[in-house]
Amino acid sequence: HGMSRDTWKRYSSKGSWYYEITDQGYKYNMTDIQASIGLCQLRRLNEMQRKREEYVNMYNEVFSKVEEIVVPYVKRDIRHSWHLYIIQIKPELLKINRDEFIEELRNENIGTSVHFIPLHLMPFYQKSFGFKKGDFRASESVYQRVISLPLYPGLTPEDVKDVIKAVMKVTTENRKQKF
């Protein structure tokens, strides 16, 4: 919370009531209801993770063979949480850019997102710190290529196949001709 002493330590037998606010802080206490929901969800963690991995494997099997798409890279010796499934398109191989790709997926009833917009492009950071477009070219380049596809345990294998079909349709219809 930006405080000089931990709350629990202040109330211990060796603690002191006195504290100072030394920095900007945040108070993000979890409610009892949130904790209860979290405990129930933890019991389902392995099942939910297994589904996510199944769907990632379905995506990777198709998209890893598509020249216009880069699939997420994962080191062999780790287990990925698969909170998100983010592809990168190669706009130089397509007739459309990322935003148009997303719009065409929307036309196919596929909802997507972009994780994440670079902070230096946000008005708060531009106003507060003087950042501007072009300050972080690498993050801007990646930002122009990424699309987060649906990935959550409530999906069905048929839903994932629909996403794959739509991504392949958009890619195929917008592939630049090679000469």
Accessible surface in RSA format (square Angstrom, percent):
REM  Atomic radii and reference values for relative SASA: ProtOr
REM  Chains: A
REM  Algorithm: Lee & Richards
REM  Probe-radius: 1.40
REM  Slices: 20
REM RES _ NUM      All-atoms   Total-Side   Main-Chain    Non-polar    All polar
REM                ABS   REL    ABS   REL    ABS   REL    ABS   REL    ABS   REL
RES HIS A   1    93.11  50.9  49.61  34.5  43.50 111.3  33.34  34.4  59.77  69.5
RES GLY A   2    17.64  21.8   0.00   N/A  17.64  21.8  10.95  30.1   6.69  15.0
RES MET A   3    48.00  24.9  22.66  15.0  25.33  60.3  11.43   9.7  36.57  48.4
RES SER A   4    60.13  50.8  23.96  32.0  36.17  83.3  27.86  59.3  32.27  45.2
RES ARG A   5   108.85  45.7  99.44  50.7   9.42  22.4  22.60  30.9  86.26  52.3
RES ASP A   6    74.50  52.2  58.52  58.2  15.98  37.8  24.25  57.1  50.25  50.1
RES THR A   7    50.01  35.6  47.75  48.4   2.25   5.4  39.03  52.4  10.98  16.6
RES TRP A   8   206.05  82.7 200.23  96.9   5.83  13.7 171.71  91.6  34.34  55.7
RES LYS A   9   143.26  69.9 141.76  87.0   1.50   3.6  88.66  79.8  54.60  58.2
RES ARG A  10    31.51  13.2  21.98  11.2   9.52  22.7   1.52   2.1  29.98  18.2
RES TYR A  11   163.64  76.4 130.74  74.4  32.90  85.6  97.83  73.5  65.81  81.1
RES SER A  12    57.39  48.5  38.81  51.8  18.57  42.8  42.74  91.0  14.65  20.5
RES SER A  13   120.37 101.7  71.90  96.0  48.48 111.7  59.76 127.2  60.62  84.9
RES LYS A  14   196.71  96.0 159.62  97.9  37.09  88.3 110.74  99.7  85.97  91.6
RES GLY A  15    31.84  39.3   0.00   N/A  31.84  39.3   8.25  22.6  23.59  52.8
RES SER A  16    39.94  33.8  33.41  44.6   6.53  15.0  27.55  58.7  12.39  17.4
RES TRP A  17   201.71  80.9 190.65  92.3  11.07  26.0 166.80  88.9  34.91  56.6
RES TYR A  18   103.33  48.2 103.33  58.8   0.00   0.0  77.80  58.5  25.53  31.5
RES TYR A  19    92.73  43.3  79.99  45.5  12.74  33.2  32.34  24.3  60.39  74.4
RES GLU A  20    86.81  49.8  82.17  62.2   4.65  11.1  24.71  47.8  62.10  50.7
RES ILE A  21   114.81  65.3  84.38  62.9  30.44  73.4  84.38  60.8  30.44  82.6
RES THR A  22    95.33  67.8  57.25  58.0  38.08  90.8  50.48  67.8  44.85  67.8
RES ASP A  23   100.41  70.3  88.96  88.5  11.45  27.1  26.73  62.9  73.68  73.5
RES GLN A  24   136.30  76.2 106.02  77.5  30.28  72.1  49.35 105.0  86.95  65.9
RES GLY A  25    31.17  38.4   0.00   N/A  31.17  38.4   6.39  17.5  24.78  55.5
RES TYR A  26   127.75  59.6 111.29  63.3  16.46  42.8  89.84  67.5  37.91  46.7
RES LYS A  27   149.30  72.8 121.46  74.5  27.84  66.3  86.68  78.0  62.62  66.7
RES TYR A  28   179.66  83.9 148.09  84.3  31.58  82.2 124.42  93.5  55.24  68.1
RES ASN A  29   101.73  70.2  74.98  72.5  26.75  64.4  31.63  76.1  70.10  67.8
RES MET A  30   134.17  69.5 103.86  68.7  30.31  72.2  97.07  82.5  37.10  49.1
RES THR A  31    76.48  54.4  68.36  69.3   8.12  19.3  73.32  98.5   3.16   4.8
RES ASP A  32   125.43  87.9 118.04 117.5   7.40  17.5  36.57  86.1  88.86  88.6
RES ILE A  33   127.92  72.8 126.00  93.9   1.93   4.6 127.68  91.9   0.24   0.6
RES GLN A  34    98.26  54.9  91.40  66.8   6.86  16.3  31.29  66.6  66.98  50.8
RES ALA A  35    38.46  35.4  34.75  53.6   3.71   8.4  37.30  52.5   1.16   3.1
RES SER A  36    62.64  52.9  59.28  79.1   3.37   7.8  31.00  66.0  31.64  44.3
RES ILE A  37   103.90  59.1 101.52  75.6   2.39   5.8 103.90  74.8   0.00   0.0
RES GLY A  38    30.61  37.8   0.00   N/A  30.61  37.8  29.80  81.8   0.81   1.8
RES LEU A  39   106.86  59.5 104.10  74.5   2.76   6.9 104.10  73.1   2.76   7.4
RES CYS A  40    67.08  50.7  64.59  72.0   2.49   5.8  22.31  56.5  44.77  48.3
RES GLN A  41    73.56  41.1  72.87  53.3   0.69   1.6  25.28  53.8  48.29  36.6
RES LEU A  42   112.60  62.7  99.04  70.9  13.57  34.1 100.10  70.3  12.50  33.6
RES ARG A  43   186.36  78.2 146.91  74.9  39.45  93.9  73.07  99.9 113.29  68.7
RES ARG A  44   100.82  42.3  98.76  50.3   2.07   4.9  43.77  59.8  57.05  34.6
RES LEU A  45    91.45  50.9  91.35  65.4   0.10   0.2  91.35  64.2   0.10   0.3
RES ASN A  46   113.28  78.1 108.90 105.2   4.38  10.5  32.24  77.6  81.03  78.3
RES GLU A  47    78.54  45.1  70.64  53.4   7.90  18.8  34.64  67.0  43.90  35.8
RES MET A  48    27.67  14.3  27.67  18.3   0.00   0.0  18.81  16.0   8.86  11.7
RES GLN A  49    18.49  10.3  17.66  12.9   0.83   2.0   8.53  18.2   9.96   7.6
RES ARG A  50   127.04  53.3 125.93  64.2   1.12   2.7  69.68  95.2  57.37  34.8
RES LYS A  51    57.70  28.1  57.70  35.4   0.00   0.0  19.67  17.7  38.03  40.5
RES ARG A  52    42.82  18.0  42.82  21.8   0.00   0.0   2.72   3.7  40.10  24.3
RES GLU A  53    49.13  28.2  48.43  36.6   0.70   1.7  20.89  40.4  28.24  23.1
RES GLU A  54    62.85  36.1  56.27  42.6   6.58  15.7  31.99  61.9  30.86  25.2
RES TYR A  55     4.76   2.2   4.76   2.7   0.00   0.0   0.00   0.0   4.76   5.9
RES VAL A  56     3.69   2.4   3.69   3.3   0.00   0.0   3.69   3.2   0.00   0.0
RES ASN A  57    96.61  66.6  91.95  88.9   4.66  11.2  26.22  63.1  70.39  68.0
RES MET A  58    41.36  21.4  35.64  23.6   5.72  13.6  36.73  31.2   4.64   6.1
RES TYR A  59     0.00   0.0   0.00   0.0   0.00   0.0   0.00   0.0   0.00   0.0
RES ASN A  60    37.01  25.5  36.43  35.2   0.59   1.4  15.75  37.9  21.26  20.6
RES GLU A  61   115.35  66.2 105.66  79.9   9.69  23.1  33.89  65.6  81.46  66.5
RES VAL A  62    50.89  33.5  46.72  42.3   4.17  10.1  49.84  43.3   1.05   2.8
RES PHE A  63     0.00   0.0   0.00   0.0   0.00   0.0   0.00   0.0   0.00   0.0
RES SER A  64    69.48  58.7  36.40  48.6  33.08  76.2  26.14  55.7  43.33  60.7
RES LYS A  65   163.86  79.9 126.10  77.4  37.76  89.9  95.03  85.5  68.82  73.3
RES VAL A  66    11.71   7.7   5.88   5.3   5.83  14.1   8.91   7.7   2.80   7.6
RES GLU A  67    85.80  49.3  71.08  53.8  14.72  35.0  42.74  82.7  43.07  35.2
RES GLU A  68     3.54   2.0   3.54   2.7   0.00   0.0   0.12   0.2   3.42   2.8
RES ILE A  69     9.44   5.4   0.35   0.3   9.09  21.9   0.35   0.3   9.09  24.7
RES VAL A  70    61.53  40.5  57.44  52.0   4.10   9.9  60.71  52.8   0.82   2.2
RES VAL A  71    35.54  23.4  26.74  24.2   8.80  21.2  27.21  23.6   8.34  22.6
RES PRO A  72    32.61  23.8  14.14  12.9  18.47  67.1  24.34  20.1   8.27  51.4
RES TYR A  73   183.62  85.7 153.28  87.2  30.35  79.0 125.26  94.1  58.37  72.0
RES VAL A  74    43.93  28.9  23.01  20.8  20.92  50.4  25.53  22.2  18.40  49.9
RES LYS A  75   124.49  60.7 121.02  74.3   3.47   8.3  64.93  58.4  59.56  63.4
RES ARG A  76   242.98 102.0 205.20 104.6  37.78  89.9  85.35 116.6 157.63  95.5
RES ASP A  77   126.91  88.9  89.13  88.7  37.78  89.3  50.88 119.7  76.03  75.8
RES ILE A  78    96.52  54.9  73.76  55.0  22.75  54.8  81.60  58.8  14.92  40.5
RES ARG A  79   154.71  65.0 120.27  61.3  34.44  82.0  67.63  92.4  87.08  52.8
RES HIS A  80    59.37  32.4  51.84  36.0   7.52  19.2  31.57  32.5  27.80  32.3
RES SER A  81    72.55  61.3  60.05  80.1  12.50  28.8  49.59 105.6  22.96  32.2
RES TRP A  82    18.89   7.6  18.89   9.1   0.00   0.0   7.49   4.0  11.40  18.5
RES HIS A  83   123.29  67.4 115.80  80.5   7.49  19.2  82.58  85.1  40.70  47.4
RES LEU A  84    39.69  22.1  32.16  23.0   7.54  18.9  33.29  23.4   6.41  17.2
RES TYR A  85     0.10   0.0   0.00   0.0   0.10   0.3   0.00   0.0   0.10   0.1
RES ILE A  86    43.99  25.0  37.98  28.3   6.01  14.5  37.98  27.4   6.01  16.3
RES ILE A  87     0.00   0.0   0.00   0.0   0.00   0.0   0.00   0.0   0.00   0.0
RES GLN A  88    55.95  31.3  55.93  40.9   0.02   0.1   4.23   9.0  51.72  39.2
RES ILE A  89     0.11   0.1   0.00   0.0   0.11   0.3   0.00   0.0   0.11   0.3
RES LYS A  90    59.26  28.9  59.26  36.4   0.00   0.0  17.69  15.9  41.57  44.3
RES PRO A  91    35.04  25.5  29.72  27.1   5.32  19.3  29.97  24.7   5.08  31.6
RES GLU A  92    92.99  53.4  75.79  57.3  17.21  41.0  61.17 118.3  31.83  26.0
RES LEU A  93    44.15  24.6  42.75  30.6   1.40   3.5  43.06  30.2   1.10   3.0
RES LEU A  94     3.64   2.0   0.31   0.2   3.33   8.4   0.31   0.2   3.33   9.0
RES LYS A  95   126.65  61.8  93.52  57.4  33.12  78.9  56.56  50.9  70.09  74.7
RES ILE A  96    21.62  12.3  16.75  12.5   4.87  11.7  20.44  14.7   1.18   3.2
RES ASN A  97    75.31  51.9  73.07  70.6   2.25   5.4  29.53  71.1  45.79  44.3
RES ARG A  98     6.96   2.9   6.69   3.4   0.27   0.6   0.44   0.6   6.52   4.0
RES ASP A  99    82.76  58.0  75.55  75.2   7.21  17.0  29.69  69.9  53.07  52.9
RES GLU A 100    81.96  47.1  79.42  60.1   2.54   6.0  30.70  59.4  51.26  41.9
RES PHE A 101     0.19   0.1   0.19   0.1   0.00   0.0   0.19   0.1   0.00   0.0
RES ILE A 102    24.77  14.1  24.77  18.5   0.00   0.0  24.77  17.8   0.00   0.0
RES GLU A 103    81.73  46.9  81.66  61.8   0.07   0.2  40.11  77.6  41.62  34.0
RES GLU A 104    50.12  28.8  49.00  37.1   1.12   2.7  18.44  35.7  31.68  25.9
RES LEU A 105     0.00   0.0   0.00   0.0   0.00   0.0   0.00   0.0   0.00   0.0
RES ARG A 106   145.24  61.0 138.38  70.5   6.86  16.3  48.72  66.6  96.51  58.5
RES ASN A 107   105.46  72.7  75.20  72.7  30.26  72.9  26.93  64.8  78.53  75.9
RES GLU A 108    59.66  34.3  43.80  33.1  15.86  37.8   4.91   9.5  54.76  44.7
RES ASN A 109   139.82  96.4 110.58 106.9  29.24  70.4  33.62  80.9 106.21 102.7
RES ILE A 110    15.54   8.8  12.30   9.2   3.24   7.8  14.56  10.5   0.97   2.6
RES GLY A 111    57.63  71.1   0.00   N/A  57.63  71.1  41.06 112.7  16.57  37.1
RES THR A 112    35.11  25.0   0.39   0.4  34.72  82.7   5.11   6.9  30.00  45.4
RES SER A 113    52.04  44.0  44.46  59.3   7.59  17.5  27.18  57.9  24.86  34.8
RES VAL A 114    32.52  21.4  17.96  16.3  14.56  35.1  17.96  15.6  14.56  39.5
RES HIS A 115    52.24  28.6  45.72  31.8   6.52  16.7  21.54  22.2  30.69  35.7
RES PHE A 116   144.16  72.1 129.51  80.2  14.65  38.1 130.63  79.2  13.53  38.7
RES ILE A 117    75.17  42.8  65.19  48.6   9.98  24.0  65.19  46.9   9.98  27.1
RES PRO A 118    15.76  11.5   4.56   4.2  11.20  40.7  15.76  13.0   0.00   0.0
RES LEU A 119   107.30  59.8 102.06  73.0   5.23  13.2 102.06  71.7   5.23  14.1
RES HIS A 120     8.83   4.8   6.77   4.7   2.06   5.3   2.95   3.0   5.88   6.8
RES LEU A 121    41.58  23.2  24.75  17.7  16.83  42.3  24.75  17.4  16.83  45.3
RES MET A 122    63.31  32.8  63.31  41.9   0.00   0.0  38.97  33.1  24.34  32.3
RES PRO A 123   102.26  74.5  98.39  89.7   3.87  14.1 100.89  83.3   1.37   8.5
RES PHE A 124   127.27  63.7 119.01  73.7   8.26  21.5 124.78  75.7   2.49   7.1
RES TYR A 125    65.15  30.4  65.15  37.1   0.00   0.0  29.44  22.1  35.71  44.0
RES GLN A 126    63.43  35.5  54.90  40.1   8.53  20.3  15.45  32.9  47.99  36.4
RES LYS A 127   189.98  92.7 154.97  95.1  35.01  83.4 109.51  98.6  80.48  85.7
RES SER A 128    55.50  46.9  20.05  26.8  35.44  81.6  17.77  37.8  37.73  52.9
RES PHE A 129   123.56  61.8  92.02  57.0  31.54  82.1 100.45  60.9  23.11  66.1
RES GLY A 130    55.54  68.5   0.00   N/A  55.54  68.5  33.07  90.7  22.48  50.3
RES PHE A 131    67.66  33.9  62.86  38.9   4.80  12.5  62.98  38.2   4.68  13.4
RES LYS A 132   129.81  63.3 129.41  79.4   0.40   1.0  96.00  86.4  33.82  36.0
RES LYS A 133   155.68  75.9 137.28  84.2  18.39  43.8  82.42  74.2  73.26  78.0
RES GLY A 134    30.33  37.4   0.00   N/A  30.33  37.4  22.10  60.7   8.23  18.4
RES ASP A 135    56.03  39.3  26.65  26.5  29.38  69.5  13.36  31.4  42.67  42.6
RES PHE A 136    96.52  48.3  90.97  56.3   5.55  14.4  96.52  58.5   0.00   0.0
RES ARG A 137   187.49  78.7 178.55  91.0   8.94  21.3  63.92  87.4 123.57  74.9
RES ALA A 138    81.29  74.7  68.44 105.6  12.85  29.2  77.03 108.5   4.26  11.3
RES SER A 139    47.36  40.0  37.18  49.6  10.18  23.5  41.94  89.3   5.43   7.6
RES GLU A 140    20.96  12.0  20.49  15.5   0.48   1.1  11.76  22.7   9.21   7.5
RES SER A 141    55.39  46.8  45.60  60.9   9.79  22.6  32.88  70.0  22.51  31.5
RES VAL A 142    72.31  47.6  72.31  65.5   0.00   0.0  72.31  62.8   0.00   0.0
RES TYR A 143    36.81  17.2  34.98  19.9   1.83   4.8   9.46   7.1  27.36  33.7
RES GLN A 144    81.76  45.7  80.44  58.8   1.32   3.1  36.71  78.1  45.05  34.2
RES ARG A 145    63.64  26.7  63.64  32.4   0.00   0.0   8.63  11.8  55.00  33.3
RES VAL A 146     8.54   5.6   8.54   7.7   0.00   0.0   8.54   7.4   0.00   0.0
RES ILE A 147     0.00   0.0   0.00   0.0   0.00   0.0   0.00   0.0   0.00   0.0
RES SER A 148     5.51   4.7   3.70   4.9   1.81   4.2   3.70   7.9   1.81   2.5
RES LEU A 149     7.10   4.0   0.00   0.0   7.10  17.8   0.45   0.3   6.65  17.9
RES PRO A 150    25.99  18.9  15.45  14.1  10.54  38.3  25.65  21.2   0.34   2.1
RES LEU A 151    13.07   7.3   0.76   0.5  12.31  30.9   0.76   0.5  12.31  33.1
RES TYR A 152   111.74  52.2 111.74  63.6   0.00   0.0  74.67  56.1  37.07  45.7
RES PRO A 153    18.86  13.7  17.84  16.3   1.01   3.7  18.09  14.9   0.76   4.8
RES GLY A 154    60.15  74.2   0.00   N/A  60.15  74.2  34.16  93.7  25.99  58.2
RES LEU A 155    10.33   5.8   6.76   4.8   3.57   9.0   6.96   4.9   3.37   9.1
RES THR A 156    58.39  41.5  57.43  58.2   0.96   2.3  55.49  74.5   2.89   4.4
RES PRO A 157    48.67  35.5  48.67  44.4   0.00   0.0  48.67  40.2   0.00   0.0
RES GLU A 158   107.64  61.8 106.74  80.8   0.90   2.1  59.62 115.3  48.03  39.2
RES ASP A 159    52.16  36.5  50.32  50.1   1.84   4.4   9.33  21.9  42.84  42.7
RES VAL A 160     0.00   0.0   0.00   0.0   0.00   0.0   0.00   0.0   0.00   0.0
RES LYS A 161   118.67  57.9 113.90  69.9   4.77  11.3  67.65  60.9  51.02  54.3
RES ASP A 162    81.05  56.8  77.32  77.0   3.72   8.8  17.41  41.0  63.63  63.5
RES VAL A 163     4.60   3.0   4.60   4.2   0.00   0.0   4.60   4.0   0.00   0.0
RES ILE A 164    20.25  11.5  20.25  15.1   0.00   0.0  20.25  14.6   0.00   0.0
RES LYS A 165   154.36  75.3 147.20  90.3   7.16  17.0  95.66  86.1  58.70  62.5
RES ALA A 166     5.49   5.0   3.39   5.2   2.10   4.8   5.27   7.4   0.21   0.6
RES VAL A 167     0.00   0.0   0.00   0.0   0.00   0.0   0.00   0.0   0.00   0.0
RES MET A 168    51.61  26.7  51.27  33.9   0.34   0.8  51.56  43.8   0.06   0.1
RES LYS A 169    89.10  43.5  80.85  49.6   8.24  19.6  50.52  45.5  38.58  41.1
RES VAL A 170     2.64   1.7   2.64   2.4   0.00   0.0   2.64   2.3   0.00   0.0
RES THR A 171     0.00   0.0   0.00   0.0   0.00   0.0   0.00   0.0   0.00   0.0
RES THR A 172    76.89  54.7  64.95  65.8  11.94  28.4  55.07  74.0  21.82  33.0
RES GLU A 173    99.68  57.2  77.13  58.4  22.54  53.7  41.17  79.6  58.51  47.8
RES ASN A 174    14.77  10.2  14.77  14.3   0.00   0.0   0.00   0.0  14.77  14.3
RES ARG A 175    84.06  35.3  80.46  41.0   3.61   8.6  35.23  48.2  48.83  29.6
RES LYS A 176    95.05  46.4  89.56  54.9   5.49  13.1  51.13  46.0  43.92  46.8
RES GLN A 177   137.56  76.9 119.49  87.3  18.07  43.0  39.79  84.7  97.76  74.1
RES LYS A 178   145.34  70.9 113.33  69.5  32.01  76.2  89.92  80.9  55.42  59.0
RES PHE A 179   234.55 117.3 156.33  96.8  78.21 203.5 189.26 114.7  45.29 129.6
END  Absolute sums over single chains surface
CHAIN  1 A    13136.5      11002.7       2133.8       7544.0       5592.5
END  Absolute sums over all chains
TOTAL         13136.5      11002.7       2133.8       7544.0       5592.5
